Each structure stands twice: as structure tokens, then as C-alpha cells.
Amino acid sequence: MGTILELEQIQKYYGTKGNIVKAIDDISFTVEEGEFLGIMGASGSGKTTLLNCISTIDTVSAGHIYLYGQQSGEKTGRKADGQTNDSTRRIDITQMKAKMLARFRRENLGFVFQDYNLLDTLTIAENIALALAINKVPAGEVEGRVDEMCKKLNIDDILQKYPYQVSGGQKQRCACARALINHPKLLLADEPTGALDSHSAQMLLATMQSINGQLGATILMVTHDAFSASYASRILFLKDGAVFTELHKGDDDRGVFFHKILNVLAMIGGGESHVCEAGV
Amino acid sequence: MYAKLVFKNARRSVKEYLVYLVTMTICVTLFYSFVSISSKYYQPDIGTEYHFRILGDGMKYAICAVTLILLFLISYVNRYMLQSRKKEFALQAIMGMEQTTIGRLFLAETFVMGMIAIVLGVILGMFGSQFITAMVLSTYDRNYRLMWMLFPDTLLLTVGFFVLCFIVVGLWNLRIIRKIKIIDMLSADRENEPPLKKSRQIPMTIILFEILTVWMLVSGIEKKYFYFDPRLPFPVHIMFWSNILFPAVTLLWSVIWILKNKRKQTAGKSANTQKEDGVCRSGKTTRETLLFGLLLCALLHTLSAAVVPPMQNKYYLSMGTGTVNQYMVFVLGNLLFVICAVIYLANTVLVAWKERSPEHRYRNQNLFFYGQITTKLATTNKTMTLICATLVMAIFLLMAAPVLIGWANGFLEVRSKYDVQISTMYNNVYEEKDLPNGNYEFVTDYLEQNGIETAYDLTFSLYLPKREDFRRRVKYEFPAVAISLHDYNSIREMLGYEAISLEENEFTTQWQAIATADEREEFLKTHGEIQTDMGSLTLAENSCYTEAVGETLYNRYTDVLLVLPDSVCEGLLAVMRDRYIMTADRISYEQALLLEELFTSVYPENADSGAGYYIRMRTLQVNGTKAEMFVLQAVMLYGAVVLMVICFTVLSLQQLLDSAHYRYRFAVLRKLGVEEKDIRRLVFKQLGVWFGLPVIVAVCVAAIIIVYFTQSVSVQITAYIGFDTLFSQMLLTGVILVLLLVSYFVSTWILFKGAVGEG
């Protein structure tokens, strides 16, 4: 498996001269294709800023972010097994012109947010189809692809309902479907379980795991909840804008991994307060 | 400290206040320009024969009445400002500021903005009043001169009125802010759209329309029963039948729909297979089917009801004014239903179009666009209908003003041909000895005493061709009266027309402007020869004169005057005694008033003999009519513009009030990777539909009403106004509409872009 994302000495400052706050302080890491990476840290550790920089919503103060794959603009028919094409190219998204960013985002990235970000004026099916329409997918393909994706995420029975008629878990699965329908290189999830009850959270995380395993999607998930993080294959811990440590799941089962995470959190100083009550 | 905050806030939120400023400035401008002419300092040069005060007073009352509508607008705009600032107020309250203080700060802020609007409005109003002066001077046939009009009393009235408005509305806001809970303010921008509850508006509208249809059907049958005659021409047959058949078809369609719907419901119940939402949707679709049918029927009704007045004009149907008015109610009722149905169905059509064409639906951001439009339309159906109806009224007021004014103007020219016009009436005289006679010498004396020279002076009689006609007093059988050739020629000379001649046994006719060509032909065809007490007379070769000679030359209820040789008239019964005078100089307003008083003291209104004596003077007539005309015109114009401003303000604020929802939705689009230029295009399209739909529907409906109106009064239009004036007014209406539309559209667009902008 190749590298899909590479961060090189990223820095992000806020404020003006004399009153500078370092939100991200020299972070470097890589993400492998098909990986499920979790990013954890206490409030103010810089995890959301990092995600915003990767997602091009925010800009970095210094450093580079490279995304590997075909050139922006070419449609990537990603294979299900997660293999990249031979003609792999590296794009530095920090150097991209503002005009290109929107296009880059819709062709390469998928987003899942804590508050779903669904449009209440559209049905679940239409919400998902909108992402395809924006990407200029031929009209004939749209419905078939929406149906297919919804079956995979088990939301095919609520397609004609409006977001306000379905549960939070269903909304978030719809958001996942919308994020994945364009086969993005990278799925970015910002506290996806933040607004869900424990049961829905568990179901969503299982779904994400299967997306990662079966569809080969690369997922980058920001969370401060140890239970959610235990579904990832690797976790980066941030503290004061820098990478504090890294944890690989390896062959551990999820229970063991969960306890390892708690230990790290205790070390960082987040303590047991990060433990999700749901348990493992 | 607080004062600083107020000014800082006001400066910072000038953009937020844009719609508020635009609306208030337009209101102040209109108010100032129209009220300025009632100022005591306003003395346009309209000549001594005119008296301006009549106009000023009438104007003041009229403007105040229309301005009451402005109060509604001011409170509406304030409500919007309050809504958009609630979150900020909540934060201030959480930080510990007292809610009373917050309220006062807001009051001060809106007051500062209001003052800016007043200053801007007064400056624009001074220009606006130039337009009003131009209107005044053209009413009094004077050339336009620039007048600088910053009048202290008008300024005081304007400032006083608006400051009072601001204070009343501001205190009301203060009360609201003091009472509201912080938590409610905090979540103000997160309020959901009003829930899509089952609106009773459409069923109620349908029921009202069905009642109207029944009324139409009944009156259609009734009219056919009483007025139909198989000898009438074919188009009249169609008119009578269509007014029965169309309502009948409408009712039949409704009955069929009810039966079908019932069967479907029972079938659905017994099978019990349909899903809940499936039933719901099919219920809605069938209601829309009914509505589609009814919309078509309403258009047919409108057509069939609208042809009644032109048919009546063309074929002299004897259905009377009552019927015409009744059919006018039908036309208006149907059009109101059409507006309501079109707005409601616009949503359905959009959804259907979206469903039918996947190509279109999945192109770029169309899905999002339709979602935006259909949700908003579904919740604002009633407002949209009201806006449309108000716009129609405004357009109609603008268009009808010149017709009515021209009508009155033309009528004035016909009526006030002479400087002094003494006329008589014999309707209530039953003895020949009581018939009016005399030469009105006291008028001659009065004119001499006041040094008024006469250029022409003619006292003459009007005769009945046959003495026995004196007893004919039924309205439709009133005899035409006759004038001697000598008197007729004297009148023609007075008015600057050429004299005419007649052979000994000939007669000719003189016609009122209101008589149609068809009427004249009909009369001349049947009156080739007439019988008089002095023998029979034949129609002269020049059988018809139509120059305007004043209304009092004709007998009551008749449009024709017979001109007979002098020798014949000598032997006829004189029933009316009139006197027309042309003075060398115009009689002044005061002199005219005194003469009128003198005349009524000599000839009181209810004389014992039953004879009626009347005096009309050009000075008084022109003064009164022109002032009335001007007030009417000004009020129609003012009212129309105010109504349009209200419509556009409501449209604009409806969008801006929801900007919190929109900010969220457009943010989602951005996250999905939609480019800024596409977002700008979407915003433009959304506002375009939002403003375009009511304007287009209103323009179409107004066009129908105007065509109907011009058809009904086409005789008056051709006689007094001319279609050119009508077209230029149409142009003016269009310009006003477009100007207001553009200024509101642009301000809304700027604010909207700001509201959904990045960050």
C-alpha cells in the first residue's frame, strides 16, 4: 500500500505580532492508503485545526501537505482493493490556487461532521445525489449509485424521508454515504459520533470500519472519545499543537487497544474523563 | 460610553440596515413630496382664476389616509431588524447588560438610522416634489418651472410624523426586548422553518370558489331567462351560454373529483396496502389535480364574464349597470382565485418537473435550488398570494389613474364651454305656464357692476317639436329638444365653429360626444323625416354635427339636439330658456362665487313652479374639477407606489429573515466543494424566482384586468383620452415597477450574499 497523504512540518499560527498562538507546531506524518487513522487530543490541542488544514478549509502558516494520486481534475476510478494507479502524482495542496480548491475538495475529499450538515430541504436520497450532481456525474448514473451506496450503509429504507424525519444515527450514515459516493481519496470525519447516543455511535463506528475494510476507504477521524478512537487502526495523540505519541492497533483486539488509549490519555493529562461510558 | 456604542453599532451595521434605510427613505421621500404641495408656503403660479387651497386641504387628508399603511411597513421592517439582532442582544445580556439598556440602545440605534433616512428622504423629497409640481402645473395648463421646495411646515410635519412613528414602534420593540427570555434570543437564528402543517388555506379557497361558481351559474341562468332573445347575434348567444356552461362544467368537475376520491379512499382502506406516506402523497396529488382543473375553469369563467360589458356596449343589450357590476365582481373573484391557485401550483409544477427529468434534476446544483424554492414556497403560500394581489392593485391604480383623469378632463372641456352658462330643466313642470322664461337681466347688471365685459351673450329657447311630447316623462322615452337655426349658429360662432345653413323644410342634428357612431347612424336611419307641430321636415344632407357645444343644450336622457329652421321654431312650444355668455376676460374666483350666490338667491333650487334653474361658471367648474382630479391622481399614484414598496419590502425581508438557515445550507454546499461563482449564481437564481414569480403573476393578472377595464370604458377612452396616453402611462407604470424592483432586488442581493458569505 502506498502513501496517500503526507504532512511535512505543518505550522499554524493565529494572532498578530507579539501575541502569537501556535495552534499547530511542526507536525509531520503520513497516512497510508486504506488506513483508518484516529487523531486524539484534549480541547485546544490542535486536532480540528489540523483537519481544517488538510481539508483546505483553512490554510497553513508553514509546511506542506501532499496528496498522492492522479492529478486533480482527472477522474479517479479507485479500485475496490485500494490499490493506487501506477501514474501516481503528488499534489501540494498548500500551494493550490483558491480557485482550484473547491474542485479539489469535491473530487478528492469526503466530509463527515458532528452536526451531520444535511440539507433539510432535500430528502435523504437527494442529499446524497446532490454530491454526485455537484461532481457533474451523468444524470443516468445518479440514482443507481445512490441506491447502491445506501444499501451498503443500510439506509435504503429511508431514502424518501427528510432529515427531520429520521434518527441521528441514520442522518450520520446518510452523511457518510454522501461523503463516500464520489469515491474520495480521503474521508475526513470530525467528531462523527459527537451528537449520537451510544447505540447509534456504536453502529456508525461499525459502519465506518466496514467502509474502511470492505470499500478500502482511507479514513481520517478526529475525536476526543477513546471508545470511538478504538475503532481506528492507528492513533495520533496531539498535545499543544504537536504530535505527543502514536499508537498502532496491530493485532490487538479492540478492548486491549481501548485500554492502551486510556493509558496514553492519562499520560497526556486528559485523564479518565475521556472515557466513553458505553464501555467496550 | 453607550452613545459611542450606539454610533459604532450603527456605523458597523449600515449594511444590515440597508433594506431598512431604503424602505424608510422611500417612505419619507413620498411623504414629503406629496405633503409639500399642501404647505402654506407653496404658491405655484396657476393664475387668479384658480384657487389653490381647495387642492391643498383635500391632499393633506388623502395623503394622511394612505400614509397609515406606512405604519404597517415601519413596524414590519423593525420586526426584521429586531429578529436579525436577537443573538447579539442575548450575548450582551449574558455579559450582564440589563435588557432595558439593550432595548434602549437598539431604540437609539434605529432612531439614528431613522434620522439618516429622514435626511435622505427630505433631500430626495425636494426632487420628488418637482415631479408633483410638474403634475400640478400640467393640471392647470401652465408651463413647468423649477421650484425649490424646502418648506418649514412640511419639514416639521414630515419629521414629526416619522419621529412619532419611530418612537411608537421603538417603544414597542423595547417592550419586546425587555420581556423576551435570553435563551429564546440566543436560539433565535436556530429556529426551524414553520412546520409544514396542513394548511386550511387551499381547501377554504376552493370552497369559496365553488360558492362563487354556484352564484355565477345561477345568475347566468337568470340572465339568460330574462334577457335572452333568439334574434340576438351569434356572439351574444355564445356569451349567454358560456356564462351557464363554464360554471356548470366547473361544478361537474368538482363532483367527479369528489366521487373519484371517495372511491379511491374506500379502495385504499379495504386493501390497506398503501404505506402511510403513500396515501398522504396521493391525497395531495389528487387535490392538486382538482386545483388544476379549477384553475382552467377560473380562466374560462374570467373570459366569459369579461366579455359581458363589451358585448353590452356593442350590441346594446339591456342588462343594465347592475349586471355589469356583478360580472365585474365575478371577474375579480375569479382572478383572485387564479392568483392563489397559480402560486400554490407553481410549487407542484416545480416538483413535478424535477421528478420528471432526471437530466435536469441532477445537473449541477439544481437539486439544491429546487429544495430552496419549494420549501420556501410551501410555507409562504398565503403571503405570496397577498403580495401578488397587492401588486395587481398597485399596477391597476397606476394604469387607471390617467383614464379616470382624462375622462374627467375631457368631460370638463365638454361641460365648461362657456364662461357663464345658465340652463333650465322642465322635468318637474306640469303646467305650460310654469315653463322657464325670462332673460336673466340681473346677471347682465352684475357683470356691468363688476366691469366684466362680454364678448358674446346669447339668450335662447329650446323647443319641443311636438307639443304633446311635453307629457312624455318616462326615462327612456324623453323627447329630443330642438333649437332654432339662428340660435344654433350664434352658439357655433361663440365657440369658433363655422355657421351652417338649412333649407326651409329641412332639419339637422347635433350630438353629444358620448354618443357612439352606431347610435348616431341608427337614429339618422330611422329619422329621415320628422313630424312637428309646424309640419314635417326632412333630414338635411349634412345630417350630423358632433362638435362639443356643452351638455346643457340637450334634453335629459338624450344625446341629440334637433336644429330646425327659425320659422318652424316660432310655432313650437319653448320648454327651456338658457343663456350662454362669453366674457372678454376670465371671471376671477371671488366674482364667480358671488355671482353664483346671487343666482341661487333669485332662483332657489326648489321653486314652486317645478322648473329648475342652474348656473355654471367656467372658473368654478374648472377649479373644482381640477382640484378633485389632481387629488385623485396624486392619491392613486402615491397609493400605488406605497403598495409596491410594501410588497417588495415584504418579499425582501422574507428572504433575509431566513438568512441563518441559508447561511447553514450554503456552508454545507461549500463543504461539498461547490465553487463561489456557482454559489453566487444560485443566490441570484433563488432571489430571481422569489421576486420574479409574484411580479410575473401580478403583471399577467393586471394585464387581464386592464384589458377588461379598457374594454368596458373604451368609449370614454376614445372620446376623452386617446390610447396614446394610455400607452405612455403603461410605460410609466413599467418604469416605476422596474425601478422599485431593481432597487429592492439589488439591496436584498447584497445583504443576502453577505448573510450566506464565507466565515
Interface residues (C-beta under 8 A of the other chain):
Chain A: I57 K99 A102 R103 F104 R105 R106 E107 L109 F111 F113 N117 L118 L119 D120 T121 L122 E126 A129 L130 A131 L132 A133 I134 N135 K136 V137 A139 G140 V142 E143 Q160 Y164 R178
Chain B: N192 E193 D277 P358 E359 H360 R361 Y362 R363 N364 Q365 N366 L367 F368 G371 Q372 T374 T375 R665 A667 V668 L669 R670 K671 L672 G673 V674 E675 E676
